[in-house]
Amino acid sequence: MEKHIIITGSSTVSWKDAIVQTVAEAAKTLDYITGIKIIEQRAKVSGKKLIEYYVDIDLSFTVDRDRD
């Protein structure tokens, strides 16, 4: 069985960094991550610069039915 959750992450560096950091943070509490799908990317703007990058991710993971 595979389960999906939607999570939001951010970075002040880039969208790629936001994705990597979000998956790394999710992996601290979720086992058996099998894939991700990027749902949306957006950014906060200050003046003429992007200052924060946001991503919404559909994260898939396998459910361990034998886990206590």
N, C-alpha and C positions, 0 to 999 in steps of 0.2 A: 504494500500500500504506500502511496506517495501523498504527501500533504503539501499544501501551498500556504504561505503567509505573505502578506504585503508589508514591506518595511520601508521606511524613509531614512535616508542618511544624508550627510552633508560634509563639505570640505571647503577650505579656503584656498585650495590649490587648483583643483580641476574636477570635472565630472568623473574622469577615470579614477582619480584618487578617492572621490566620494563613493564610488562603487566598490573599490578595493577595501576601503576602511569599513564600509557597511557590512560587507560579507565577512570580513575578519571579526568584527564585533559580534555578528550573529553566530559565528562558529564557536564562540566562547560558551554559548548555552544551547546550541542545537547540534546534534550529531547527524551524520549521514547526509550532508548537503549534497544534492545531485545536480543542481543547475539553477540558473537565474535568468530572468527576463526583465529587461529594462522597460518599465511602463512609461515613465515620464522623466524628463530632465528640465530643470528650471534654475534660474539664478537670481541673486539679489544684486541690484545695481546701485552704485554710489557715484554720482557725477557721471563720468563716461566709462567707468570701469566695473567689471564684474568682481564682486568682493566675496561672494559665497555661492557655492554650487550645491544643488539639491538633486537627489535621485529618488524615485519610487521604484522599488524592486519587487518583483514576484519571485520569491525564493522557494525552491522545491527541496524537499528532503524525504528520505525514506523513514517510515515509522518502524521501530523495532518492537515487534509484538512480544518478544521474549524478555524484554527489559522489565525489571522489578520496579 
